[in-house]
Amino acid sequence: MLELLLLIIGGVAAGAFGALLGLGGGVLIVPLLTLGFGLPFREAVGASLVCVIVTSSAAASVYLQRDVANLRLGMTLEMFTAMAALAGGLIAFMLPDRVLAVMFAALLLYVALTMARAREARGAAEAGGARNGAGAPQDDGRAADADAERETAATEPAADGGLAASLSGPGYRVRNLGRGVLGSLLAGIVSALFGVGGGIVKVPVMNLLMGVPMRVATATSNLMIGVTASAGGLIYLFRGGIDPYVAAPTAVGVFVGASLASRLSDRVDLRVLRLLFIAVLVVTAAQMALRGIG
């Protein structure tokens, strides 16, 4: 009963992080199951994919109701991501657990570095705005993000092609559709290999390469990751890589955490959340690397 309760509590935390940051929660679920409960890496990935599906289902409906997610863009990119996830699932069963653990540690460090650099760039932009008399300091960086997004929308060149133009949303233009497709293929492979839903690739690709505002990219990623995880999860299900006694209670916790977080996202100070998340990623990466090496 204690392990059951801990699985649910861990799922709540992972689901909340996943919904707020568009990462699917697998970044925390896999280390939780492998380091905390001693589950083999591949089985942890299988359970994580089930939880990512739950996270997507709980959070995406809220974002769609609020008209934040770009449904058309998400479904276009998801065609490529789902195909890559099937291939990634097959590759996962060809690699030893230790190799996957070390690769996962490297992935966590990459995510932590990316989030830290994004935070530093945002802080520099806010400091520059304050020096120029741009207004009062921002409470959580959301207004600064919105200003940057409006400026981007006003100065961006025309979208690359009719399809990209049709995928654009209010206040922004989608660009670099070809790079977005390549990023989606990578996201599918990463999702099936590590059980992370692919959001750690999709969100930066949509935001940095395709010109999609951060909040729209996060919401759209939450919409996509469920389909991606379902495609990769099929391979794990057929190969016996999903333990229902672990996946079920963790998924319950994830559903609760994702449901609450998606409704409270506008009230959360994302700067504090990012700092905490970066610290957790660095510590977890070190532990996963040590597990893989020795």
Backbone bond lengths (Angstrom), bond angles and torsions (degrees), N, CA, C in turn:
res aa  C-N    CA-C-N  psi(-1)  N-CA   C-N-CA  omega(-1)  CA-C   N-CA-C  phi
1 M - - - 1.462 - - 1.529 110.95 -
2 L 1.340 116.50 -36.42 1.463 118.96 178.89 1.526 110.74 -64.18
3 E 1.343 116.73 -44.50 1.466 119.46 178.21 1.524 111.24 -63.02
4 L 1.328 116.24 -38.39 1.457 120.20 177.69 1.522 110.83 -61.24
5 L 1.318 116.53 -44.70 1.466 120.85 179.54 1.528 111.12 -64.76
6 L 1.335 116.46 -41.68 1.463 119.86 179.05 1.522 111.91 -64.98
7 L 1.319 117.00 -37.40 1.465 120.16 176.34 1.524 110.92 -62.14
8 I 1.329 116.43 -41.72 1.466 119.94 179.88 1.531 110.55 -66.26
9 I 1.343 116.46 -45.11 1.471 119.98 179.81 1.530 111.06 -62.90
10 G 1.339 116.37 -44.00 1.459 119.20 176.76 1.511 112.04 -61.78
11 G 1.321 117.08 -37.35 1.460 120.93 177.07 1.517 112.37 -64.58
12 V 1.341 116.95 -38.37 1.473 120.45 177.98 1.525 110.48 -60.55
13 A 1.339 116.52 -47.11 1.467 120.75 -179.28 1.525 111.14 -63.83
14 A 1.328 116.25 -45.56 1.467 120.05 -179.13 1.525 110.97 -65.40
15 G 1.313 117.49 -40.95 1.456 120.92 179.46 1.518 112.35 -64.45
16 A 1.348 116.83 -37.94 1.458 120.44 178.93 1.528 110.56 -65.79
17 F 1.342 116.75 -46.84 1.462 120.19 177.94 1.529 110.41 -60.59
18 G 1.326 116.18 -44.83 1.453 120.14 -177.50 1.506 112.70 -61.73
19 A 1.334 117.21 -42.64 1.465 120.27 -178.77 1.522 111.85 -69.67
20 L 1.327 117.71 -38.41 1.458 120.94 -177.53 1.522 112.60 -71.74
21 L 1.337 116.66 -35.05 1.458 120.81 -174.66 1.518 113.48 -108.41
22 G 1.337 118.43 -0.03 1.456 121.03 177.95 1.505 114.17 70.03
23 L 1.331 118.26 26.57 1.462 121.86 -175.25 1.527 113.40 -103.27
24 G 1.310 117.58 -8.01 1.451 119.84 176.76 1.502 115.61 86.06
25 G 1.317 118.87 -11.85 1.451 121.61 177.50 1.513 115.33 85.66
26 G 1.324 118.45 -16.19 1.453 121.10 -177.75 1.513 113.62 -64.12
27 V 1.341 116.99 -24.39 1.455 121.14 177.91 1.526 110.63 -59.62
28 L 1.329 117.06 -29.21 1.458 121.07 178.01 1.526 112.71 -102.18
29 I 1.319 117.96 -30.20 1.461 121.00 -176.15 1.527 111.34 -66.28
30 V 1.327 117.10 -44.92 1.471 120.02 -178.28 1.520 111.51 -61.71
31 P 1.350 120.21 -49.06 1.470 118.39 175.36 1.523 112.81 -62.68
32 L 1.329 117.75 -36.26 1.465 120.56 178.85 1.524 111.09 -58.67
33 L 1.314 117.24 -44.23 1.458 121.09 -176.36 1.525 112.30 -77.63
34 T 1.323 117.17 -35.96 1.468 119.55 -178.03 1.521 111.60 -80.46
35 L 1.327 117.41 -47.03 1.458 121.00 -176.81 1.528 111.96 -83.27
36 G 1.313 116.57 -37.43 1.451 119.86 -175.65 1.524 114.34 -85.49
37 F 1.346 117.11 -33.57 1.461 120.55 -175.09 1.527 113.36 -119.56
38 G 1.337 117.02 2.10 1.461 120.38 175.31 1.517 114.78 68.82
39 L 1.318 117.78 23.15 1.465 120.66 -179.64 1.529 109.74 -77.29
40 P 1.334 119.05 140.83 1.469 120.06 174.53 1.530 111.06 -55.58
41 F 1.310 116.03 147.14 1.463 120.84 -172.67 1.525 111.52 -56.67
42 R 1.324 117.56 -44.63 1.463 119.96 -175.85 1.529 111.68 -65.37
43 E 1.331 116.98 -37.72 1.461 119.90 177.84 1.528 110.82 -69.63
44 A 1.326 116.19 -34.26 1.462 119.51 176.32 1.526 110.67 -64.88
45 V 1.309 116.75 -39.10 1.462 120.51 177.57 1.528 110.72 -64.30
46 G 1.335 117.00 -42.46 1.460 120.13 178.41 1.514 112.32 -60.49
47 A 1.346 116.88 -45.00 1.460 120.34 177.30 1.520 111.25 -65.30
48 S 1.326 116.26 -37.17 1.458 120.23 179.76 1.530 111.47 -63.92
49 L 1.315 116.76 -38.46 1.469 119.51 178.88 1.531 111.02 -62.51
50 V 1.329 116.26 -38.98 1.467 119.17 175.86 1.526 110.17 -61.63
51 C 1.320 117.04 -42.28 1.462 121.13 -179.89 1.520 111.89 -67.22
52 V 1.328 117.24 -35.35 1.460 120.62 177.62 1.529 110.36 -63.17
53 I 1.325 116.63 -39.16 1.466 120.24 176.84 1.522 110.36 -60.06
54 V 1.343 115.92 -43.29 1.460 120.46 179.25 1.530 110.70 -64.82
55 T 1.336 116.84 -43.85 1.462 120.92 178.40 1.516 111.02 -57.07
56 S 1.314 116.04 -46.50 1.460 120.70 -179.42 1.523 111.25 -62.46
57 S 1.332 116.42 -43.69 1.462 120.41 -178.38 1.518 111.50 -63.55
58 A 1.341 116.25 -39.56 1.462 120.16 -177.42 1.520 112.05 -73.77
59 A 1.330 117.14 -41.03 1.462 120.30 -173.48 1.527 112.87 -87.58
60 A 1.335 117.33 -37.43 1.460 119.98 -174.03 1.519 111.91 -63.41
61 S 1.329 117.58 -37.50 1.462 119.67 -179.04 1.523 111.23 -62.01
62 V 1.343 116.25 -38.06 1.461 120.16 178.84 1.521 110.64 -66.95
63 Y 1.344 116.54 -45.44 1.451 120.02 -179.36 1.528 111.70 -64.49
64 L 1.331 117.49 -35.76 1.456 120.38 177.68 1.523 110.98 -67.91
65 Q 1.323 117.16 -40.11 1.460 120.09 177.94 1.522 111.30 -62.02
66 R 1.319 116.21 -35.37 1.469 120.70 179.25 1.525 112.14 -84.30
67 D 1.320 116.96 -0.71 1.471 122.57 177.99 1.530 111.54 59.00
68 V 1.346 115.81 41.49 1.460 120.66 178.38 1.530 111.13 -96.63
69 A 1.335 117.48 -41.43 1.467 121.54 -176.95 1.522 111.01 -73.27
70 N 1.333 115.50 146.72 1.464 122.55 174.74 1.528 107.30 -94.16
71 L 1.315 116.14 92.18 1.462 121.31 -174.16 1.522 111.94 -62.34
72 R 1.321 116.79 -41.63 1.467 119.94 -177.20 1.527 111.61 -64.85
73 L 1.322 116.43 -44.17 1.468 120.20 178.23 1.521 110.62 -65.16
74 G 1.331 116.98 -43.11 1.451 120.70 -178.49 1.513 112.88 -60.68
75 M 1.317 117.43 -44.54 1.458 120.29 -178.55 1.535 111.75 -70.36
76 T 1.330 116.50 -31.81 1.472 119.42 177.64 1.530 110.60 -65.59
77 L 1.314 116.81 -48.01 1.464 120.40 -179.83 1.522 111.89 -70.30
78 E 1.336 116.67 -30.92 1.457 120.06 -175.25 1.523 112.84 -67.29
79 M 1.331 118.20 -25.82 1.471 120.26 176.78 1.525 110.47 -57.37
80 F 1.321 116.60 -41.84 1.460 120.95 -178.79 1.539 110.76 -77.61
81 T 1.324 116.46 -36.83 1.460 120.00 -178.77 1.527 111.42 -65.33
82 A 1.324 117.07 -41.69 1.466 120.68 -178.23 1.523 111.29 -64.23
83 M 1.333 116.90 -41.28 1.465 119.88 178.23 1.527 111.04 -63.08
84 A 1.329 116.35 -41.49 1.461 119.93 179.21 1.527 111.23 -67.77
85 A 1.342 117.33 -32.33 1.465 120.47 179.53 1.523 111.01 -65.66
86 L 1.314 117.68 -36.62 1.464 120.35 176.47 1.525 110.45 -62.45
87 A 1.325 116.04 -43.36 1.462 119.57 177.98 1.527 111.29 -65.95
88 G 1.341 116.92 -40.03 1.452 120.77 179.31 1.515 112.68 -63.37
89 G 1.344 116.98 -35.05 1.454 120.33 177.64 1.515 112.13 -63.78
90 L 1.306 116.59 -38.37 1.472 120.24 177.43 1.525 111.14 -68.31
91 I 1.333 116.38 -39.55 1.460 119.98 179.67 1.532 111.01 -64.48
92 A 1.339 116.16 -36.71 1.472 120.28 -176.09 1.523 112.29 -58.98
93 F 1.337 117.34 -33.64 1.461 120.04 -177.89 1.527 112.39 -84.04
94 M 1.332 116.18 0.14 1.459 120.09 176.66 1.527 112.16 -98.49
95 L 1.346 117.93 -12.36 1.458 121.72 -175.28 1.529 110.54 -106.23
96 P 1.335 117.73 144.30 1.473 120.93 176.46 1.521 111.53 -65.36
97 D 1.332 116.11 154.35 1.461 120.98 179.72 1.520 112.34 -59.13
98 R 1.339 116.86 -39.29 1.462 119.60 -177.99 1.519 111.91 -64.33
99 V 1.318 116.59 -39.46 1.471 120.50 177.60 1.520 109.89 -63.80
100 L 1.323 116.96 -43.32 1.461 120.54 179.13 1.530 111.08 -63.92
101 A 1.338 116.96 -37.46 1.466 120.12 -179.67 1.530 111.29 -65.17
102 V 1.331 117.07 -42.83 1.461 120.53 178.90 1.525 110.35 -66.90
103 M 1.313 117.56 -41.32 1.462 121.03 177.08 1.526 110.78 -62.25
104 F 1.323 116.35 -39.48 1.458 120.15 179.40 1.527 110.47 -65.93
105 A 1.329 117.49 -38.73 1.461 120.78 177.00 1.528 110.86 -61.24
106 A 1.324 116.44 -42.85 1.467 120.05 177.36 1.527 111.04 -62.35
107 L 1.321 116.53 -38.06 1.456 120.75 178.29 1.525 111.25 -63.98
108 L 1.328 117.05 -41.77 1.464 120.91 178.59 1.528 111.27 -62.62
109 L 1.332 116.69 -42.77 1.465 119.80 178.14 1.520 111.21 -63.08
110 Y 1.330 116.84 -38.74 1.466 120.66 178.15 1.532 110.82 -62.76
111 V 1.324 116.27 -44.14 1.459 119.98 179.52 1.524 110.44 -63.26
112 A 1.340 117.09 -44.18 1.465 120.70 179.66 1.525 111.09 -61.08
113 L 1.334 117.04 -43.71 1.465 121.12 179.55 1.521 110.58 -64.36
114 T 1.314 117.54 -42.17 1.467 121.14 179.94 1.518 111.09 -62.25
115 M 1.331 116.92 -44.17 1.461 120.43 -179.33 1.528 111.07 -68.13
116 A 1.340 117.08 -36.73 1.463 119.98 178.46 1.520 111.14 -66.13
117 R 1.327 117.26 -42.43 1.459 120.51 179.12 1.517 110.95 -65.56
118 A 1.321 116.87 -39.28 1.468 120.16 178.62 1.526 110.40 -63.86
119 R 1.325 116.54 -38.27 1.460 120.22 179.30 1.521 110.52 -66.87
120 E 1.354 117.59 -42.08 1.455 120.41 179.39 1.523 111.26 -63.95
121 A 1.333 116.87 -41.19 1.458 119.88 179.39 1.525 110.75 -64.30
122 R 1.331 116.88 -39.62 1.458 120.75 179.16 1.525 110.50 -66.40
123 G 1.354 116.60 -40.28 1.462 119.68 179.24 1.519 111.36 -64.54
124 A 1.339 117.49 -39.39 1.458 120.70 177.76 1.516 111.38 -64.02
125 A 1.330 116.37 -39.94 1.464 120.18 179.35 1.523 111.09 -64.87
126 E 1.352 116.35 -39.90 1.458 119.52 179.72 1.520 110.45 -67.97
127 A 1.351 117.63 -39.31 1.459 120.93 178.97 1.521 110.72 -64.27
128 G 1.330 117.05 -40.46 1.453 120.48 177.58 1.514 111.87 -63.29
129 G 1.336 115.85 -39.49 1.458 119.26 178.59 1.516 111.66 -65.47
130 A 1.352 116.86 -37.16 1.461 120.05 179.33 1.522 110.96 -66.82
131 R 1.346 117.46 -39.74 1.466 120.51 179.73 1.509 111.62 -65.09
132 N 1.322 116.74 -31.29 1.449 120.69 -178.64 1.521 112.68 -89.51
133 G 1.345 115.90 8.04 1.453 118.63 179.87 1.504 112.65 71.75
134 A 1.319 116.68 36.44 1.460 119.83 -175.21 1.510 112.62 -78.77
135 G 1.337 118.77 -5.04 1.462 119.14 178.62 1.511 110.59 131.99
136 A 1.317 115.60 -171.84 1.451 121.49 -178.14 1.509 110.71 -73.42
137 P 1.355 117.73 157.13 1.467 120.49 177.90 1.511 110.81 -61.15
138 Q 1.356 115.12 149.68 1.461 120.22 -178.54 1.517 109.51 -82.73
139 D 1.332 116.41 144.88 1.460 120.56 179.72 1.508 111.63 -70.31
140 D 1.342 117.65 -42.53 1.459 119.51 -174.80 1.516 112.83 -140.51
141 G 1.321 117.71 12.10 1.464 120.41 177.55 1.507 113.52 86.52
142 R 1.324 118.88 -4.44 1.464 119.42 -175.83 1.524 111.22 -69.50
143 A 1.341 117.87 -40.60 1.457 119.56 -179.88 1.517 110.79 -66.11
144 A 1.347 116.70 -37.54 1.466 119.57 177.60 1.518 110.40 -63.59
145 D 1.335 116.58 -41.32 1.456 119.79 176.50 1.518 110.63 -59.73
146 A 1.328 116.43 -43.60 1.464 119.91 -177.83 1.515 110.91 -64.08
147 D 1.360 117.55 -41.27 1.453 119.92 178.25 1.513 111.41 -62.39
148 A 1.346 115.76 -43.10 1.463 119.38 179.18 1.523 111.12 -63.33
149 E 1.317 115.69 -38.84 1.458 119.50 -179.45 1.522 111.25 -66.56
150 R 1.346 117.36 -40.45 1.458 119.58 179.07 1.520 111.03 -66.47
151 E 1.352 115.45 -38.94 1.463 118.94 178.20 1.514 110.95 -64.34
152 T 1.347 116.08 -41.24 1.456 120.28 178.38 1.520 110.73 -61.42
153 A 1.332 116.10 -44.71 1.465 119.96 -178.94 1.510 111.77 -61.80
154 A 1.349 116.33 -33.02 1.456 119.21 -177.07 1.519 112.40 -79.02
155 T 1.337 117.55 -27.68 1.460 120.49 -174.01 1.514 114.16 -105.79
156 E 1.351 118.08 -7.28 1.457 120.12 -178.07 1.527 110.58 -65.94
157 P 1.337 117.48 143.69 1.457 119.15 169.83 1.509 110.91 -69.51
158 A 1.300 115.69 170.31 1.461 120.55 -178.47 1.518 110.41 -59.14
159 A 1.317 116.87 146.84 1.462 121.79 -179.54 1.514 110.40 -61.81
160 D 1.352 115.20 150.63 1.463 119.58 -173.30 1.521 110.47 -83.68
161 G 1.321 115.70 83.90 1.455 119.79 173.46 1.510 112.82 106.10
162 G 1.363 115.03 162.46 1.454 120.53 -177.74 1.505 113.40 -64.14
163 L 1.356 117.95 -39.13 1.451 120.57 -179.16 1.520 110.58 -63.97
164 A 1.348 117.56 -45.66 1.458 120.73 179.15 1.521 110.72 -61.01
165 A 1.334 116.72 -39.07 1.461 120.15 179.30 1.525 111.13 -64.06
166 S 1.328 116.68 -37.96 1.463 119.98 -179.82 1.526 112.46 -70.89
167 L 1.341 117.19 -19.20 1.462 121.53 179.84 1.522 112.20 -91.06
168 S 1.327 117.80 -4.66 1.461 121.04 -178.55 1.519 110.53 -72.12
169 G 1.338 114.85 160.34 1.451 120.57 -179.69 1.510 111.21 -120.55
170 P 1.326 117.48 -178.63 1.467 120.94 179.86 1.524 111.68 -66.11
171 G 1.341 116.48 121.96 1.455 120.85 176.97 1.508 115.24 89.94
172 Y 1.330 118.91 -1.33 1.468 120.29 178.68 1.527 109.54 -152.68
173 R 1.329 114.91 157.00 1.461 121.92 178.18 1.526 109.24 -118.03
174 V 1.305 116.40 134.25 1.465 121.38 175.36 1.518 109.00 -78.43
175 R 1.326 116.92 132.64 1.455 121.53 178.46 1.527 108.92 -133.15
176 N 1.338 116.28 173.19 1.475 121.87 176.50 1.524 112.24 51.82
177 L 1.328 116.37 50.82 1.464 119.70 -177.48 1.526 111.28 -62.93
178 G 1.327 117.20 -36.62 1.462 120.50 178.97 1.511 111.97 -61.52
179 R 1.331 117.38 -42.94 1.471 120.57 177.23 1.523 110.20 -66.52
180 G 1.323 116.04 -33.79 1.454 118.99 177.00 1.515 112.32 -63.50
181 V 1.337 116.10 -37.69 1.468 120.42 177.94 1.528 110.42 -65.73
182 L 1.332 116.62 -43.85 1.468 120.02 178.41 1.530 110.82 -62.49
183 G 1.324 115.94 -42.18 1.458 119.14 177.22 1.518 112.22 -63.55
184 S 1.330 117.19 -34.62 1.460 121.51 178.60 1.526 110.99 -67.35
185 L 1.328 116.89 -38.43 1.460 119.85 176.57 1.530 110.83 -63.01
186 L 1.334 116.00 -43.38 1.465 120.09 177.53 1.530 110.75 -62.91
187 A 1.326 116.33 -40.10 1.463 120.34 -179.86 1.521 111.47 -61.92
188 G 1.318 117.04 -38.13 1.454 120.34 179.34 1.519 112.43 -64.88
189 I 1.328 116.63 -42.78 1.468 120.47 178.95 1.531 110.30 -65.74
190 V 1.336 116.28 -45.79 1.468 120.83 179.57 1.522 110.69 -60.45
191 S 1.329 116.98 -40.70 1.465 121.10 -179.36 1.519 111.67 -60.26
192 A 1.320 117.08 -48.36 1.464 120.48 -177.07 1.527 112.27 -72.08
193 L 1.325 117.58 -31.52 1.461 120.43 179.97 1.527 112.17 -72.28
194 F 1.333 116.86 -38.81 1.460 120.83 -169.72 1.525 114.17 -120.59
195 G 1.333 118.80 -2.05 1.449 120.96 176.97 1.507 114.59 68.06
196 V 1.335 117.36 31.73 1.470 120.62 -174.16 1.524 112.84 -106.28
197 G 1.319 118.84 4.27 1.447 120.17 176.33 1.517 114.86 80.57
198 G 1.318 118.30 -19.14 1.460 121.62 178.84 1.509 114.31 87.74
199 G 1.343 117.89 -1.80 1.454 120.04 -178.20 1.511 113.48 -64.71
200 I 1.341 117.70 -28.88 1.457 120.18 179.41 1.524 112.02 -66.33
201 V 1.322 116.59 -18.66 1.462 120.89 174.58 1.526 110.36 -98.84
202 K 1.312 117.11 -41.63 1.467 120.99 -174.66 1.518 112.76 -64.73
203 V 1.331 117.10 -44.11 1.462 119.44 -176.86 1.530 111.73 -62.76
204 P 1.352 120.27 -50.79 1.466 118.71 177.07 1.526 113.13 -62.31
205 V 1.331 117.75 -37.25 1.464 119.83 -179.85 1.521 110.36 -62.70
206 M 1.322 116.94 -48.54 1.476 119.48 -178.83 1.518 111.89 -67.00
207 N 1.340 116.88 -39.43 1.455 120.27 -175.68 1.527 112.62 -77.52
208 L 1.334 117.47 -48.12 1.463 121.18 -173.22 1.522 113.26 -87.31
209 L 1.328 118.09 -36.71 1.461 120.77 -176.04 1.524 113.70 -95.83
210 M 1.330 116.71 -32.25 1.454 119.41 -172.83 1.528 113.49 -105.82
211 G 1.334 117.39 -2.82 1.457 120.13 175.04 1.512 115.10 76.74
212 V 1.333 117.59 20.20 1.458 121.09 179.84 1.531 108.68 -87.03
213 P 1.341 119.44 131.52 1.471 120.97 178.28 1.517 111.77 -54.76
214 M 1.344 115.97 150.06 1.460 121.02 -172.48 1.520 111.92 -58.30
215 R 1.308 118.06 -44.88 1.466 119.73 -177.14 1.523 111.41 -68.42
216 V 1.318 117.29 -34.85 1.466 119.94 176.23 1.520 109.98 -69.11
217 A 1.344 117.04 -40.69 1.465 120.65 178.56 1.525 111.44 -62.79
218 T 1.343 116.48 -41.14 1.462 120.37 179.13 1.519 111.31 -64.41
219 A 1.336 116.32 -45.29 1.462 120.51 179.99 1.520 111.23 -65.18
220 T 1.328 117.06 -41.69 1.463 120.86 179.57 1.520 110.85 -66.49
221 S 1.336 116.90 -37.97 1.457 120.66 176.85 1.523 110.82 -61.70
222 N 1.331 117.35 -43.01 1.462 120.12 177.49 1.521 111.72 -60.02
223 L 1.315 115.95 -32.78 1.458 120.32 177.46 1.529 111.58 -70.00
224 M 1.327 117.35 -37.27 1.456 122.53 -173.42 1.519 113.66 -81.91
225 I 1.328 117.14 -34.31 1.462 119.43 -168.63 1.523 113.01 -63.93
226 G 1.334 117.14 -27.24 1.460 119.09 178.67 1.511 112.14 -65.61
227 V 1.334 116.22 -41.87 1.467 120.57 178.74 1.525 109.84 -67.63
228 T 1.334 116.17 -41.74 1.467 120.34 178.44 1.521 111.11 -60.64
229 A 1.339 116.61 -47.63 1.460 120.48 -179.35 1.521 111.47 -64.79
230 S 1.323 117.83 -34.14 1.467 120.77 178.38 1.524 111.04 -63.91
231 A 1.336 116.27 -41.29 1.461 119.93 179.76 1.527 111.21 -64.02
232 G 1.342 116.81 -47.19 1.458 119.44 178.63 1.517 112.30 -69.81
233 G 1.342 116.43 -34.68 1.449 120.29 -178.95 1.519 113.59 -63.95
234 L 1.326 117.11 -28.24 1.463 119.77 177.75 1.523 111.52 -59.38
235 I 1.326 116.39 -41.15 1.463 120.21 179.35 1.522 110.24 -64.01
236 Y 1.338 116.81 -45.04 1.473 120.12 179.83 1.523 111.08 -65.30
237 L 1.323 117.65 -35.82 1.457 120.72 179.51 1.519 110.86 -65.50
238 F 1.308 117.69 -46.46 1.461 121.86 -179.67 1.530 111.82 -67.60
239 R 1.342 117.37 -28.58 1.465 121.41 179.33 1.522 112.86 -90.22
240 G 1.329 118.65 3.88 1.456 121.65 -179.35 1.508 114.17 71.67
241 G 1.315 117.50 29.26 1.463 121.72 -177.14 1.516 114.44 -96.09
242 I 1.339 119.24 12.05 1.468 122.26 179.52 1.524 109.19 -120.93
243 D 1.336 116.79 118.64 1.457 123.04 177.56 1.529 108.28 -94.52
244 P 1.338 119.13 109.32 1.470 120.32 -176.29 1.513 113.50 -63.82
245 Y 1.351 118.46 -28.00 1.457 121.12 -179.23 1.528 111.96 -71.19
246 V 1.321 116.31 -20.08 1.458 120.41 175.05 1.529 110.55 -97.12
247 A 1.320 116.47 -43.51 1.460 121.07 -175.67 1.526 112.60 -65.53
248 A 1.337 117.38 -39.11 1.467 120.23 -173.88 1.528 113.00 -64.33
249 P 1.353 120.31 -55.04 1.474 118.23 -179.50 1.524 113.08 -65.27
250 T 1.331 116.70 -35.44 1.461 118.93 177.65 1.518 110.82 -64.14
251 A 1.334 116.30 -40.73 1.465 120.64 179.20 1.524 111.65 -65.03
252 V 1.330 117.27 -35.53 1.468 120.11 176.84 1.526 110.14 -61.21
253 G 1.332 116.05 -46.75 1.457 119.78 177.80 1.513 112.72 -62.64
254 V 1.319 116.30 -40.39 1.462 120.75 178.64 1.518 110.94 -61.72
255 F 1.325 116.68 -42.05 1.471 120.14 179.93 1.526 111.00 -60.88
256 V 1.324 116.39 -44.10 1.468 120.07 179.76 1.529 110.52 -64.16
257 G 1.335 116.76 -47.77 1.456 120.45 -178.45 1.516 112.64 -63.86
258 A 1.334 117.29 -43.05 1.457 120.77 -179.19 1.524 111.28 -67.63
259 S 1.324 117.27 -38.52 1.466 120.74 -179.94 1.522 111.20 -64.00
260 L 1.342 116.27 -45.07 1.459 119.70 179.85 1.523 111.87 -67.56
261 A 1.332 116.31 -45.07 1.465 120.18 -175.24 1.515 112.14 -65.98
262 S 1.334 118.19 -38.77 1.463 120.51 -178.65 1.521 111.77 -65.83
263 R 1.335 116.74 -26.89 1.463 120.43 178.67 1.530 112.54 -86.55
264 L 1.331 116.24 -20.41 1.464 120.40 -178.99 1.524 112.53 -105.77
265 S 1.330 117.19 9.53 1.465 120.11 -173.23 1.526 113.05 -60.45
266 D 1.338 117.44 -32.77 1.460 120.27 -178.57 1.524 112.66 -74.17
267 R 1.330 117.88 -13.57 1.464 121.52 -177.23 1.526 112.89 -103.91
268 V 1.317 117.35 -2.25 1.463 121.30 -175.19 1.521 109.65 -93.72
269 D 1.321 116.79 135.34 1.459 121.90 174.39 1.522 108.39 -77.04
270 L 1.320 116.33 102.87 1.455 121.08 -173.96 1.528 112.51 -68.69
271 R 1.320 118.06 -21.99 1.469 119.35 178.05 1.523 110.69 -66.27
272 V 1.318 116.53 -45.88 1.464 120.26 178.07 1.518 110.59 -64.50
273 L 1.333 116.04 -40.72 1.457 120.65 179.95 1.519 111.21 -61.72
274 R 1.327 117.38 -42.23 1.463 120.56 179.39 1.525 111.15 -64.43
275 L 1.327 117.29 -43.40 1.470 119.92 179.58 1.515 111.13 -60.25
276 L 1.315 116.62 -46.19 1.464 120.43 179.08 1.513 111.03 -62.71
277 F 1.310 116.25 -42.10 1.455 120.99 -177.78 1.520 111.00 -65.86
278 I 1.328 117.13 -40.99 1.469 120.93 179.04 1.525 110.13 -61.67
279 A 1.338 116.60 -43.84 1.463 120.09 179.31 1.524 111.66 -62.03
280 V 1.328 116.45 -42.96 1.465 120.49 178.79 1.523 110.52 -63.08
281 L 1.328 117.14 -40.99 1.463 120.73 -178.74 1.524 111.59 -63.87
282 V 1.322 117.38 -42.47 1.464 120.61 -177.92 1.529 110.70 -65.05
283 V 1.327 116.91 -46.86 1.468 120.47 179.46 1.529 111.10 -62.93
284 T 1.324 115.57 -43.67 1.463 119.71 -179.09 1.522 111.42 -65.63
285 A 1.328 117.09 -39.01 1.459 120.66 179.08 1.523 110.62 -61.02
286 A 1.345 116.74 -42.81 1.465 120.09 179.05 1.526 110.92 -61.82
287 Q 1.324 116.70 -42.32 1.463 119.89 -179.55 1.523 111.49 -67.54
288 M 1.329 117.03 -40.29 1.459 119.71 178.83 1.508 111.74 -65.98
289 A 1.343 116.78 -38.17 1.461 120.43 178.90 1.537 110.75 -65.11
290 L 1.325 116.84 -42.84 1.456 120.11 177.60 1.524 111.80 -63.35
291 R 1.318 116.23 -37.93 1.462 119.56 177.70 1.519 111.03 -65.16
292 G 1.330 116.08 -42.16 1.471 119.31 -179.03 1.507 112.88 -68.70
293 I 1.338 115.83 -37.80 1.466 119.39 -176.40 1.524 111.82 -75.89
294 G 1.369 115.40 -40.02 1.448 114.79 -172.03 1.498 116.01 -130.24
